């Protein structure tokens, strides 16, 4: 089983457009599984060929203490601090597969 995890910083706390996200992955919105316990839904899963993608929206920034070291180490992204400091929300994204490698995920 291959699993990967990412945190995507967002500039705004607006709820996510889950059908639009599904469409971006070429997935029919009927395959979209939404969190029934929150309105608007804060979490969703999407089947992908060979695995699954999961998303958890958090309408709060990633604590700066968790970002400070990665930002300093981001030699490939000189504007990382300036772009990440003002973020307002984030999405935890996970992918899991029995068939795909970490690179394919």
Helices and strands as residue ranges (DSSP letters): E 2-10, H 18-24, G 29-31, E 33-34, E 43-48, E 51-58, H 64-73, H 80-84, E 89-97
